[in-house]
Amino acid sequence: MQVKHVDMLEKVFPALYETVPHIIVFNYDSFKEAAPRFLARIRGNRFYDKTKIYGYKTKPEPRTDEYLISLGINFLIYKTEIAEKKEPLQLVNSLRFGDAVN
């Protein structure tokens, strides 16, 4: 499993083209203003049809969560729920096999 961390919005798409990821974890708290544009660009490109997008947020917010799912996020991961998990490996396996928090 290879992980690439990108913390600047202008570097996201070059990193995506370079690595062709199977999973993208989108930190909503850091890039909330760019979420609609980012997700529309990813979901509009057939090259990324099989790419899963996980949204990472601090806490659940039903209206925002529904909005993100409508924009193309497959699953949501919450900081509060990660803290409750006793086994970090559980989270990694859930990301890989599609059982993440929704």
N, C-alpha and C positions, 0 to 999 in steps of 0.2 A: 504494500500500500504506500503510495507516494502522496505527500501532502505539500501544497504550496500555499503560503499565506500571502495575501495581497491586502494592503491596508490603505491604498490610495485608489480612488475611483478611476482615475485616468490610466491606471495600470491593469485594471481588471480584464478588459477585452484582449489586450496583447497576451496576458497570461493564459486566458482561455484558449486562444488560438494555438498557443505554444504547447499546452499540455493536454487538450481535449479530455476534460475530466468526465468521470462517470457520476460523480456527486459534487455539487456545489453547496457550500454552507454560506448563506447570505446573512450577514449580521445586520439585522434591521435597525437596531439601535444606533449603529454608526452611519448607515447610509439610507435613512428613511426617506429623505427628499428624493433620492435617486431611484427608489424602488420601482415605481411604475415604468420609468424609462428603461431601466436595466432589465426588468423581467419581460417587458414587451420585446426588447431586442433579442433576448435569449430565446423566448418562446416563438418568436417570429422566424427564427432560423432553423430550418429542418435538420441541419447538421447536429443540433442539440436535442432532437426529439427524445432520445433515450436517456438523456442526462436528468438525474433527479436533483431537485433543488430543495434544500432544507432551509427554513427560515429560523434564525436564532434570535430569540427575544429574551428580555429580562423576566417578564411575567405575562400571563395570558390576558388578552384584552379582546373579548368576543368580536366587536365590530372590526377592529384592525385585523384580527386573525382571518375573518371571513373575506375581507378585502384582499389580503395577501394570497389566500388560496384561489380567489377568483383571478388574480393576476398570473397564477401559474406556479406557486409554491406547492410542492407535493406534501411536505410534512413540516410541522413546527416543533422546535425544540426550545424549552424554556430553562433559563438559568436556575430557577427555583426547583425544577424537577431533576435537573442534573445533580444538584446538591443533595437531593434525597436518595439518589441511587447509591447503593453500597459498593457496587462493583463498576468501576469505570469501563471495564471491558464490555459490560452489558450494553452501554451506550454505543460503543463502536460497533458491536455486532448488530445492534438494532438499526444503525445507519446503513450498514452493508446489506442487510437482508430485508429492509423495508418495514420494520416494526416501530419506527420512531413515534414520538408523541405527536398526536394529531388533534 
